[in-house]
Amino acid sequence: QSDFDQSVPQSWFQVDDTYLRSYVAYLNQNLSLSSSVRNTIIIHAHSVRVTVARMSNGAVSITSLPIDIGDVLPGATGLFSMGVHVPDGVSQFRIYFQGQAIDDAGSVIGFSS
């Protein structure tokens, strides 16, 4: 495999939905995110995974990383979900995702939000 390549901006992450799974999640201040990564490059992306999820304002991931998404065909979207603990007093936060995939030649391709 080749070195990690951060020069591939054509794939991107998106948070599609936020919700509380239960009343217990509400009491524990744990938000659930339904998210996606879209493959907008012309290669088949193998073994797509989320490797980094950084948040602002003290929010933290409660889902273990990496998150394996699987293969994502060109033009397709891979779905994943994760939990986030949101501290008292925080009404909004930003999230930064980073991920990687393997192309048909076995090279590692990096991408981020």
C-alpha distances in whole Angstrom, upper triangle without the diagonal:
4,7,9,11,15,16,16,20,20,20,22,24,27,30,32,35,36,38,40,39,43,45,44,41,43,45,42,41,37,36,34,32,31,28,25,22,23,20,22,19,19,16,16,14,13,13,15,16,18,17,20,24,26,30,33,36,36,34,31,29,30,27,25,21,19,20,18,20,18,17,19,20,21,24,24,24,23,25,25,28,28,31,32,35,37,40,44,45,41,42,39,35,32,29,25,22,19,16,12,11,9,10,11,8,6,5,6,10,13,16,20,23
4,7,8,12,13,14,18,19,19,21,23,27,29,32,35,36,39,40,40,43,46,45,41,44,45,42,41,38,37,34,32,31,28,25,22,22,20,21,18,19,16,17,15,15,15,16,17,19,17,20,23,25,29,32,35,35,33,31,29,31,28,26,22,20,21,20,21,20,19,20,21,21,24,24,24,23,26,26,29,29,32,33,35,37,40,43,44,41,41,38,34,31,28,24,22,18,16,12,12,10,10,12,10,8,5,6,9,11,15,18,22
4,6,9,11,13,16,18,18,20,22,25,28,31,33,34,37,39,39,42,45,43,40,42,44,40,39,36,35,33,31,30,27,25,22,22,20,21,19,20,18,18,16,16,16,16,16,17,16,17,21,23,26,29,32,32,31,29,27,29,27,24,20,18,21,20,21,20,20,21,22,22,25,25,25,23,26,25,28,28,30,31,33,35,37,41,41,38,39,35,32,28,25,22,19,16,14,11,12,11,13,15,13,11,8,7,9,10,13,16,20
4,6,9,10,13,15,15,17,18,22,24,27,30,31,34,35,35,39,41,40,36,38,40,37,35,32,31,29,27,26,23,21,18,19,17,19,17,19,16,17,14,15,14,13,13,14,12,14,17,19,23,25,29,28,27,25,24,26,24,21,18,16,18,17,18,18,18,19,20,20,22,22,22,21,23,22,24,24,27,27,30,31,34,37,38,34,35,32,28,25,22,18,16,12,10,8,10,10,12,15,14,11,8,6,6,6,10,12,16
4,5,7,10,12,13,15,17,21,24,26,29,30,33,36,36,39,42,41,37,39,41,38,36,33,32,30,27,26,23,21,17,17,16,16,14,16,15,16,14,15,15,14,14,15,14,15,18,20,23,25,29,29,28,26,25,27,25,23,20,18,19,19,19,19,18,18,19,18,20,21,21,20,22,23,25,25,28,28,31,32,34,38,38,34,35,31,28,24,21,18,15,12,11,9,10,11,11,15,14,12,9,7,5,5,8,11,15
4,6,8,11,11,12,15,18,21,24,27,28,31,33,34,38,40,39,35,37,39,36,34,31,29,28,25,24,21,19,16,16,15,15,14,17,16,17,15,16,17,14,14,14,13,13,16,17,20,22,26,26,25,24,23,26,24,23,19,17,19,19,19,20,19,18,20,19,20,21,20,19,21,21,23,23,26,26,28,29,32,35,35,31,32,28,24,21,18,14,13,10,10,9,11,13,14,17,17,16,12,10,7,5,6,8,11
4,6,9,11,13,15,19,22,25,28,30,33,35,36,40,42,42,38,39,41,39,36,34,32,30,27,26,22,20,17,16,15,14,12,15,15,17,15,17,18,16,17,17,16,17,19,20,22,24,28,29,28,27,26,29,27,26,22,20,21,21,21,21,20,19,19,18,19,20,20,20,23,23,26,26,28,28,31,32,34,37,37,33,33,29,26,23,20,17,15,12,12,12,13,14,14,17,17,16,13,11,8,7,8,10,13
4,6,7,10,13,16,20,22,26,27,31,33,34,38,40,40,36,38,40,37,35,32,30,28,25,24,20,17,13,13,11,10,9,12,12,14,12,15,16,14,15,15,15,16,18,20,22,24,28,29,27,26,25,28,26,25,21,19,20,19,18,18,17,15,16,14,15,16,16,17,20,21,23,24,27,27,30,31,34,37,37,33,32,29,26,22,19,16,14,12,11,10,11,12,12,15,15,15,12,10,7,6,6,9,11
4,6,7,11,14,17,20,23,25,28,31,32,36,38,38,34,35,38,36,33,31,28,26,23,22,18,15,12,11,10,9,9,13,13,15,14,17,18,15,16,15,16,16,17,18,20,22,26,27,26,25,24,27,25,25,21,20,20,20,18,19,18,16,16,14,14,16,15,16,19,20,22,23,26,25,28,29,32,35,34,30,30,26,23,19,17,14,13,11,11,12,13,15,15,18,19,19,16,14,10,8,6,7,9
4,7,10,13,17,18,22,24,28,31,32,36,38,38,35,36,39,36,34,31,28,26,22,21,17,14,11,9,7,5,6,9,11,13,12,15,17,14,15,16,17,18,19,20,22,24,28,29,27,26,25,28,26,26,22,21,20,19,17,18,16,13,13,11,11,12,13,14,17,19,21,23,26,26,29,30,33,36,35,32,31,27,24,21,19,16,14,13,12,12,12,14,14,17,18,18,16,14,11,10,8,9,10
4,7,10,14,16,19,21,25,28,28,32,35,35,31,32,35,33,31,28,25,23,19,17,14,10,7,6,5,5,7,10,11,12,10,13,14,11,12,12,14,15,16,18,20,22,26,27,24,24,22,24,22,22,19,17,16,16,14,14,13,11,11,10,10,10,10,11,13,15,18,19,22,23,26,27,30,33,33,29,28,25,22,19,16,14,11,10,9,10,10,13,13,16,18,17,15,13,10,9,6,7,8
4,7,10,12,16,18,22,25,26,29,32,32,28,29,32,30,27,25,22,20,16,15,11,8,5,6,7,8,10,14,14,15,13,15,15,12,12,11,13,13,13,15,17,19,22,24,21,21,19,22,20,20,18,16,15,16,14,15,15,12,14,13,11,11,10,11,12,13,15,17,20,20,23,24,27,30,30,26,25,21,19,15,13,11,9,9,9,11,12,15,16,19,21,20,18,16,12,10,7,6,5
4,7,9,13,14,18,21,22,25,28,28,24,25,28,26,24,21,18,16,12,11,7,6,4,7,9,11,13,17,17,17,14,16,16,12,11,9,12,12,11,13,14,17,20,21,18,18,16,18,17,18,15,15,13,14,12,15,15,13,15,15,13,12,9,9,10,10,12,13,16,16,20,20,24,27,26,23,22,18,16,13,10,9,7,8,9,12,13,17,18,21,23,22,20,17,14,12,9,7,5
4,6,9,11,15,18,20,23,26,26,22,23,26,25,22,19,16,14,10,9,6,5,6,8,12,13,16,19,20,19,17,19,18,15,14,12,15,14,12,14,14,16,19,20,17,17,16,18,17,19,17,17,15,16,14,17,17,15,17,17,15,13,10,10,10,10,11,12,15,15,19,19,22,25,24,21,19,16,14,12,10,10,9,11,12,15,17,20,21,24,27,26,24,21,18,16,13,10,8
4,6,8,11,14,16,20,22,22,19,19,23,21,18,16,12,10,7,6,4,6,9,11,15,17,20,23,23,22,20,21,20,17,15,13,16,14,12,13,13,15,17,18,15,15,14,16,15,17,17,17,15,16,15,18,19,17,20,20,18,16,12,12,10,10,9,10,12,12,16,16,19,22,22,18,16,13,12,10,9,10,10,13,14,17,19,23,24,27,30,28,27,24,21,19,16,13,10
4,7,10,14,15,19,21,22,19,19,23,22,19,17,13,11,7,6,5,7,10,12,16,17,21,23,24,23,21,22,21,18,17,15,19,18,15,17,16,18,20,21,18,18,17,18,17,20,19,19,16,18,15,18,19,17,19,20,17,15,12,12,9,10,10,12,14,14,18,18,21,23,23,20,18,15,15,14,13,14,14,16,17,20,21,24,26,28,31,30,29,26,23,21,18,16,13
4,7,10,12,15,18,19,16,16,20,19,16,14,10,8,6,5,7,10,13,15,19,21,24,27,27,26,24,25,24,20,19,17,20,19,16,18,16,18,19,20,17,17,16,17,16,19,20,20,17,19,17,20,22,20,23,23,21,18,15,14,11,11,9,11,12,13,16,16,19,21,21,18,16,14,14,14,13,16,15,19,19,22,24,27,29,31,34,33,32,29,26,24,21,19,16
4,7,10,13,15,16,12,12,16,15,13,11,7,6,5,6,9,12,16,18,22,24,27,30,30,29,26,27,25,22,20,18,20,19,15,16,14,16,17,17,14,15,14,14,15,18,19,20,18,20,19,22,24,23,25,26,24,22,18,17,14,12,10,10,10,10,12,12,16,17,18,15,13,12,12,13,12,15,16,19,20,24,25,29,31,34,36,34,33,30,28,25,23,20,17
4,6,9,11,13,10,10,13,13,11,9,6,5,7,8,12,15,19,21,25,27,30,33,33,31,29,29,27,24,22,20,22,21,18,19,17,18,18,18,15,16,15,15,15,19,20,22,19,21,20,24,26,25,28,29,27,24,20,19,16,14,11,11,10,10,12,12,16,17,18,15,14,13,14,16,15,19,19,22,23,26,28,31,33,36,39,37,36,33,31,28,26,23,21
4,6,7,9,6,6,10,10,9,7,5,6,9,11,14,18,22,24,28,30,33,36,36,34,31,31,29,26,24,22,24,22,19,20,18,19,19,18,15,15,14,14,15,18,21,22,20,22,22,26,28,28,31,32,30,27,23,22,18,16,12,12,9,10,11,11,14,15,17,15,14,15,16,18,17,21,21,24,25,28,30,33,36,38,41,39,38,35,33,31,28,26,24
4,7,8,6,8,11,11,11,8,7,7,10,11,15,18,22,25,28,31,34,36,35,33,31,30,28,26,23,22,24,23,20,21,20,22,22,21,17,17,15,14,14,18,20,22,19,21,21,24,27,27,30,32,30,27,23,21,17,15,12,11,10,11,12,14,17,18,20,19,18,18,19,20,19,22,22,25,25,28,29,33,35,38,40,38,38,34,33,31,29,27,25
4,5,5,6,9,10,10,9,10,10,13,15,19,22,26,29,32,35,37,40,39,37,34,34,31,29,27,25,27,26,23,24,22,24,23,22,19,19,17,15,16,20,23,25,22,25,25,28,31,31,34,35,34,31,27,25,21,19,15,15,12,14,14,15,17,18,20,19,19,20,21,23,22,25,25,28,29,32,33,36,39,41,44,41,41,38,37,34,32,30,28
4,5,5,6,9,10,10,11,12,16,18,22,25,29,32,35,38,40,43,42,40,38,37,34,32,30,28,29,28,25,25,23,24,23,22,19,19,19,17,19,22,25,27,25,28,28,31,34,34,37,39,37,34,30,28,25,22,19,17,14,15,14,15,16,16,18,18,18,20,21,24,24,27,27,30,31,34,36,39,42,45,47,45,44,41,39,37,35,32,31
4,5,5,6,8,9,11,12,16,19,22,25,29,32,35,38,40,43,42,40,37,36,33,31,29,26,28,26,23,24,22,23,22,20,18,18,17,15,17,20,23,25,24,26,27,30,34,34,37,39,37,34,31,28,25,22,18,16,13,14,12,14,15,15,18,18,19,20,21,24,23,26,27,29,30,33,35,38,41,44,46,43,43,39,38,36,34,32,30
4,5,5,6,5,7,9,12,15,18,22,25,28,32,34,37,40,39,37,34,33,30,28,25,23,24,23,20,20,19,20,19,17,14,14,14,12,14,17,20,22,21,24,24,28,31,31,34,36,34,31,27,25,22,19,15,13,10,10,9,11,13,14,16,16,16,17,18,20,19,23,23,26,27,30,32,35,38,41,43,40,40,36,35,32,31,28,26
4,5,5,6,7,10,14,17,20,23,27,30,33,35,38,41,41,39,36,36,33,31,28,25,26,25,21,21,19,20,18,17,14,15,15,14,16,20,23,25,23,26,27,30,33,33,36,37,36,33,29,27,23,21,17,15,12,11,10,10,11,12,14,14,14,15,17,20,20,23,24,27,29,32,34,37,40,43,45,43,42,38,37,34,32,29,27
4,5,8,10,13,17,20,23,27,30,33,36,39,41,44,43,42,39,38,35,33,30,27,28,26,23,23,20,21,19,17,15,16,17,15,18,21,24,26,25,28,29,33,36,36,39,40,39,36,32,30,27,24,20,18,14,13,11,11,11,11,14,14,15,17,19,22,22,25,26,29,31,34,36,40,43,45,47,45,44,40,39,36,34,32,30
4,5,9,12,15,19,21,25,28,31,34,37,39,42,41,39,36,36,33,30,27,24,25,23,20,20,18,19,17,15,13,13,13,11,15,18,21,23,22,26,27,30,34,34,37,39,37,34,31,28,25,22,18,15,11,10,8,9,9,10,13,14,15,17,17,20,20,23,24,26,28,31,33,37,40,43,45,42,41,37,36,33,32,29,27
4,6,10,13,17,19,23,25,29,32,34,37,40,39,38,35,34,32,29,26,23,24,21,18,17,15,15,14,12,10,11,12,11,14,17,20,22,22,25,26,29,32,32,35,37,35,32,29,27,23,20,17,14,10,8,6,6,7,8,11,10,11,13,14,16,17,20,21,24,26,29,32,35,38,41,43,41,39,36,34,31,29,26,25
4,7,10,13,16,19,22,26,29,31,34,37,36,34,31,31,28,25,22,20,20,19,15,16,14,15,14,13,10,10,9,8,11,14,17,19,18,21,22,26,29,29,32,33,32,29,25,23,20,17,13,10,6,5,4,6,9,11,13,12,13,13,13,15,15,18,19,22,23,26,29,32,35,38,40,37,36,33,31,29,27,24,22
4,7,10,13,16,19,23,26,28,31,34,33,32,29,29,26,24,21,18,20,18,14,15,13,14,14,13,10,10,10,9,11,15,17,19,17,20,20,24,27,26,29,30,29,26,22,20,17,14,11,9,6,5,6,7,11,13,14,12,12,11,12,13,13,16,17,20,21,25,27,30,33,36,38,36,35,31,30,27,25,22,20
4,7,10,13,16,20,23,26,28,31,30,29,26,26,23,21,18,16,18,17,14,15,14,16,17,16,12,12,10,10,10,13,15,17,14,17,17,20,23,23,26,27,26,23,19,17,13,11,7,6,5,6,9,10,14,16,18,15,15,14,13,14,13,16,15,18,19,22,24,28,30,33,35,33,32,29,27,25,23,20,18
4,6,10,13,16,19,22,25,28,27,25,23,23,21,18,16,14,16,15,12,14,13,15,17,16,13,12,10,11,11,14,14,15,13,15,15,18,21,20,23,24,22,20,16,14,11,8,5,5,6,8,11,12,16,18,19,16,15,13,12,12,11,13,13,16,17,20,21,25,27,30,32,30,29,26,24,22,19,17,15
4,7,11,14,17,19,22,25,25,23,20,21,19,16,15,13,16,16,13,16,15,18,20,20,16,16,13,14,12,15,15,16,13,14,13,16,18,17,20,21,19,16,12,11,7,6,5,7,9,11,15,16,20,22,23,20,18,16,15,15,13,14,13,16,16,19,20,23,25,28,30,29,28,25,23,21,19,17,15
4,7,10,14,16,19,22,21,20,17,18,17,14,12,11,14,14,12,14,14,17,20,20,16,16,13,15,13,15,14,14,11,13,11,14,16,14,17,18,16,14,10,9,6,5,6,8,11,12,16,17,21,23,24,21,19,17,15,14,11,12,10,13,13,16,17,20,22,25,27,26,25,22,20,18,15,13,12
4,6,10,12,15,18,18,16,14,15,15,11,11,10,14,14,13,16,17,20,22,23,19,19,16,18,15,17,15,14,12,12,9,12,13,11,13,14,13,10,6,5,4,6,8,11,14,16,19,21,24,27,27,24,22,20,18,16,13,13,11,12,11,14,14,17,19,22,24,23,22,19,17,16,13,12,11
4,7,9,12,15,14,13,11,13,12,9,9,9,12,13,13,16,17,20,23,24,21,20,17,19,17,18,15,14,12,12,9,11,11,9,11,11,10,9,6,5,7,8,11,13,17,18,22,23,26,29,29,26,25,22,19,17,14,12,10,10,9,11,11,14,16,18,21,20,19,16,14,12,10,9,9
4,6,9,12,12,12,10,13,14,10,12,12,15,16,16,19,20,23,26,27,24,23,21,23,21,21,19,17,15,14,11,12,11,8,9,8,7,6,4,6,9,11,14,17,20,21,25,26,30,32,32,29,27,24,22,19,17,15,13,13,12,12,12,15,15,17,20,20,19,17,14,13,11,11,11
4,6,8,8,8,7,11,12,10,12,13,16,18,18,21,23,26,29,30,27,26,24,26,23,23,20,18,16,15,12,12,10,6,7,5,5,6,6,8,11,14,17,20,23,24,28,29,33,36,36,32,31,27,25,22,19,17,14,14,12,11,10,12,12,14,17,17,16,14,12,12,10,12,12
4,7,9,10,10,14,16,13,16,16,19,20,21,23,25,27,30,31,29,28,26,29,26,26,23,21,20,19,16,16,13,10,9,6,5,8,9,11,15,17,20,23,26,27,31,31,35,37,37,33,32,28,26,23,21,19,16,16,14,14,13,14,13,15,18,18,17,16,13,13,11,13,13
4,6,8,9,12,15,13,16,17,19,21,22,24,26,29,33,33,31,30,28,30,28,27,24,22,21,19,17,16,13,10,9,6,7,10,12,14,17,19,23,25,28,29,33,34,37,40,40,36,35,31,29,25,23,20,18,16,15,13,12,12,11,13,15,16,14,14,11,12,11,14,15
4,7,9,13,16,15,18,20,22,24,25,28,30,33,36,37,35,33,31,33,30,30,27,24,23,21,18,17,13,11,8,5,8,10,13,15,19,22,25,27,31,32,36,37,40,43,43,39,38,35,32,29,26,24,21,20,17,15,13,13,10,11,13,15,14,15,13,15,14,17,19
4,6,9,13,12,16,18,20,22,24,27,30,32,36,36,34,32,30,32,28,28,24,22,21,18,16,14,11,9,7,6,9,11,13,14,18,20,24,26,30,31,35,36,40,43,43,40,39,35,33,29,26,24,21,19,16,13,10,10,7,7,10,12,11,12,11,13,14,17,19
4,6,10,10,14,17,19,22,23,27,29,32,36,36,33,31,28,30,26,26,23,20,19,16,13,11,7,6,5,6,9,10,12,12,16,18,22,24,28,30,34,35,39,42,42,39,38,35,32,29,26,24,20,18,15,13,9,8,6,7,10,11,12,12,11,14,14,17,19
4,7,6,10,13,15,18,20,23,26,29,32,32,30,28,25,26,23,22,19,16,15,12,10,8,6,5,6,7,10,10,11,10,14,15,19,21,25,27,30,32,35,39,39,36,35,32,29,26,23,20,17,15,11,9,6,6,5,8,11,10,10,10,9,11,11,14,17
4,6,9,13,14,18,20,23,26,30,33,33,30,28,24,25,22,20,18,15,14,10,9,6,4,7,8,11,14,12,13,11,14,15,19,21,24,26,30,32,35,39,40,36,36,33,30,27,24,22,18,16,12,9,6,5,6,8,10,9,10,9,10,12,13,16,19
4,6,10,12,15,18,21,24,28,31,30,27,25,21,22,19,17,14,11,10,7,7,5,5,8,11,14,16,14,13,11,13,13,16,18,21,24,27,30,33,36,38,34,34,31,28,26,22,20,16,14,10,8,5,6,9,11,13,10,11,10,11,12,13,16,18
4,7,9,13,15,18,21,24,28,27,24,22,19,20,17,16,13,10,9,6,5,5,6,7,10,12,14,12,11,8,10,11,14,15,19,21,24,27,30,33,34,31,31,28,25,22,19,17,13,11,7,6,4,7,10,12,15,12,12,10,9,10,10,12,14
4,6,9,11,15,18,21,25,24,21,18,15,17,13,12,9,6,5,4,5,7,9,10,14,16,17,15,13,10,10,9,12,13,16,18,21,23,27,30,31,28,28,25,22,20,16,14,10,9,5,6,6,10,13,16,17,15,14,11,11,10,10,11,13
4,6,8,11,14,18,21,20,17,15,12,14,11,10,7,5,5,7,8,10,12,13,16,18,18,16,13,11,11,9,11,10,13,15,18,20,23,27,28,24,25,22,19,16,13,11,7,6,4,7,9,13,16,19,20,18,17,13,12,10,9,9,11
4,7,10,14,17,20,19,17,14,12,14,11,10,6,5,7,9,11,13,15,16,19,20,21,20,17,14,14,12,13,12,15,15,18,20,23,27,28,25,25,23,19,17,13,11,8,6,5,7,10,13,17,20,21,18,16,13,12,10,10,10,12
4,6,10,13,17,16,14,11,10,12,11,10,7,7,9,12,13,16,18,18,22,22,23,21,18,16,16,13,14,12,14,13,16,17,20,24,25,21,22,19,16,13,10,8,5,5,7,10,13,17,20,23,24,21,19,15,14,11,11,9,10
4,7,10,13,13,10,8,7,10,10,10,8,9,10,13,14,18,20,20,23,23,23,21,18,16,15,12,12,10,11,10,12,14,17,20,21,18,19,16,12,10,7,6,5,7,9,13,16,19,22,26,27,24,22,19,17,14,12,10,10
4,7,10,10,8,7,8,11,12,12,11,13,14,17,18,21,23,23,26,26,26,24,21,20,18,16,15,12,12,10,12,13,15,18,19,15,17,14,10,8,6,5,7,9,12,15,19,22,25,29,30,27,25,21,20,16,14,11,11
4,7,7,6,6,8,12,13,14,14,16,16,19,20,24,26,25,28,28,27,26,22,21,19,17,15,13,12,9,10,10,12,15,15,12,13,10,7,5,4,6,9,12,15,19,22,26,28,32,33,31,28,25,23,19,17,14,12
4,6,6,8,11,14,16,18,17,19,20,23,24,27,29,28,31,31,30,29,25,24,22,20,18,16,15,11,12,10,11,14,13,10,11,9,5,5,7,9,12,15,18,22,25,29,31,35,36,34,31,28,26,22,20,16,14
4,6,9,12,15,18,20,20,22,23,26,27,30,32,32,35,34,33,32,28,27,25,23,20,18,16,12,11,8,8,10,10,7,9,8,6,8,10,12,16,19,22,26,29,33,35,39,40,37,35,31,29,26,23,20,18
4,6,10,12,15,17,18,20,21,25,26,29,32,31,35,35,34,32,29,27,25,22,19,16,14,10,9,7,6,9,10,8,11,10,8,10,11,13,16,18,21,25,28,32,35,38,39,37,35,31,29,26,24,20,19
4,7,10,12,15,15,18,18,22,23,26,29,28,32,32,31,29,26,24,21,18,16,13,10,7,6,5,6,10,11,8,10,9,7,9,9,12,14,17,19,23,26,30,33,36,37,35,33,29,28,24,22,19,17
4,6,9,11,12,14,15,19,20,24,27,27,30,31,30,28,25,22,20,17,14,11,9,6,5,7,9,12,14,12,14,12,10,11,9,11,13,15,17,21,24,27,30,34,35,32,31,27,26,22,21,18,17
4,5,8,9,11,12,15,17,20,23,24,27,28,28,25,22,19,17,13,11,7,6,4,6,9,12,15,17,15,16,14,12,12,10,11,11,13,15,18,21,25,28,31,32,30,28,24,23,20,19,17,16
4,7,9,12,12,15,17,21,24,25,28,30,30,27,23,20,18,14,11,7,5,5,6,10,12,16,18,16,18,17,15,16,13,15,14,16,17,20,23,26,29,32,34,31,30,26,26,23,22,20,19
4,6,9,8,12,14,17,21,21,25,27,27,24,20,17,15,11,9,6,5,7,10,13,16,19,22,19,20,19,17,17,14,15,13,15,15,18,20,23,26,29,31,28,27,23,23,21,20,18,18
4,6,7,10,13,16,20,21,25,27,27,24,21,18,16,12,11,9,9,11,13,16,19,22,25,22,23,22,19,19,15,15,14,14,14,16,18,21,24,27,29,25,25,21,21,19,19,18,19
3,5,8,11,14,17,19,22,24,25,22,19,16,15,12,11,10,11,12,15,18,20,24,26,23,24,22,19,18,14,14,11,11,10,12,15,17,21,24,25,22,21,18,18,15,16,15,16
4,6,9,12,15,16,20,22,23,20,18,14,14,11,12,11,13,15,17,20,23,27,28,25,26,24,21,19,15,14,11,10,9,10,12,15,18,21,22,19,18,15,15,13,14,14,16
4,6,9,13,14,18,20,20,18,15,11,10,8,9,9,12,14,17,20,23,27,28,25,26,23,21,19,15,14,11,11,9,11,12,15,18,21,22,20,19,16,16,14,14,14,15
4,6,9,11,15,18,19,16,14,10,10,8,11,12,15,17,21,23,27,30,32,29,29,26,24,22,18,17,13,12,10,10,10,12,15,18,20,17,17,15,15,14,15,15,17
4,7,8,12,14,15,12,10,6,7,6,10,12,16,18,22,24,28,31,32,29,29,26,24,22,18,17,13,13,10,10,10,12,15,17,19,17,17,15,15,14,14,15,16
4,7,10,13,15,12,11,8,9,10,13,16,19,22,25,28,31,35,36,33,32,30,27,25,22,20,16,15,12,11,9,10,12,14,17,15,16,14,14,15,15,17,18
4,7,10,12,10,10,8,11,12,16,19,22,25,28,31,34,37,38,35,34,32,29,27,23,21,18,16,13,11,8,9,10,11,14,13,14,13,13,14,15,17,19
4,7,8,6,6,6,10,12,16,19,22,25,28,30,34,37,38,34,33,30,28,25,22,20,17,16,13,12,9,10,10,12,15,15,15,14,13,14,14,16,17
4,6,5,8,9,13,16,19,22,26,28,32,33,37,40,41,37,36,33,31,28,25,23,20,19,16,14,11,12,11,11,15,15,16,16,14,16,15,18,19
4,5,9,11,14,17,21,24,27,29,33,34,38,41,41,37,36,32,30,27,25,23,20,19,16,15,12,13,11,12,15,16,16,16,14,16,15,17,18
4,7,10,13,17,20,23,26,28,32,33,36,39,39,35,34,30,29,26,23,22,19,19,17,16,15,16,14,16,19,20,19,19,16,17,15,17,17
4,7,10,13,17,20,24,26,29,31,34,37,37,34,32,29,27,25,22,21,18,18,16,16,14,15,15,16,20,20,20,19,17,17,15,17,17
4,6,10,13,16,20,22,26,27,31,33,34,30,29,26,24,21,19,18,15,16,14,14,13,16,16,18,21,21,20,19,16,16,14,15,14
4,7,11,14,17,20,23,25,29,32,32,29,28,25,23,21,18,17,14,14,12,13,12,14,15,17,21,19,19,17,16,15,14,14,14
4,7,10,14,17,20,22,26,29,29,26,25,23,21,19,16,16,13,15,13,14,14,17,19,21,24,23,22,20,18,17,16,15,15
4,7,11,13,17,19,23,26,27,24,23,21,19,18,14,15,12,13,12,14,15,18,20,23,25,23,23,20,19,17,16,15,15
4,7,10,14,16,20,22,24,21,20,18,17,16,13,14,12,15,14,17,18,21,23,26,29,26,26,23,22,20,18,16,16
4,7,10,13,16,19,21,18,18,17,15,14,12,13,12,14,14,17,19,22,25,28,30,28,27,24,22,20,18,17,16
4,7,10,13,16,18,16,16,15,14,14,12,14,14,16,17,20,22,26,29,32,33,31,30,27,25,23,21,19,18
4,6,10,13,15,12,13,12,10,11,10,13,13,16,18,21,24,27,30,33,35,32,31,28,26,23,21,19,17
4,6,10,12,10,12,12,11,13,12,15,16,19,21,24,27,31,34,37,38,36,34,31,29,26,24,22,20
4,7,9,7,8,9,9,11,12,15,17,20,23,26,29,33,35,39,40,38,36,33,31,28,26,22,20
4,6,6,9,10,10,14,15,18,20,23,25,29,32,36,39,42,43,41,39,35,34,30,28,25,23
4,6,9,11,12,16,17,21,23,26,29,33,36,39,42,45,47,44,43,39,37,34,32,28,26
4,6,9,11,15,17,21,23,27,30,33,36,40,43,46,48,45,43,40,38,34,32,28,26
4,6,7,11,14,17,20,23,26,30,33,37,39,43,44,42,40,36,34,31,28,24,22
4,7,11,14,17,20,24,26,30,33,37,39,42,44,42,40,36,34,31,28,24,21
4,7,10,14,16,20,23,27,30,33,35,39,41,39,37,33,31,27,24,21,17
4,7,10,13,17,20,24,27,30,32,36,37,35,33,30,27,24,21,17,14
4,7,10,14,17,20,23,27,29,33,34,32,30,26,24,20,17,14,11
4,7,10,13,17,20,24,26,29,31,29,27,23,21,17,14,11,8
4,7,10,14,17,21,23,27,28,26,23,20,17,14,11,7,6
4,7,10,14,17,20,23,24,22,20,17,14,11,9,5,5
4,7,11,14,17,20,21,19,17,13,11,7,6,4,6
4,7,11,13,17,18,16,14,10,8,6,5,6,9
4,7,10,14,14,12,10,7,5,4,6,8,12
4,7,10,11,9,8,6,5,7,8,11,14
4,7,8,6,5,5,6,9,11,15,18
4,5,5,6,7,7,11,13,16,19
4,5,7,10,11,14,16,20,23
4,6,9,11,15,17,21,24
4,7,9,13,16,19,23
4,6,10,13,17,20
4,7,10,13,17
4,7,10,14
4,7,11
4,7
4
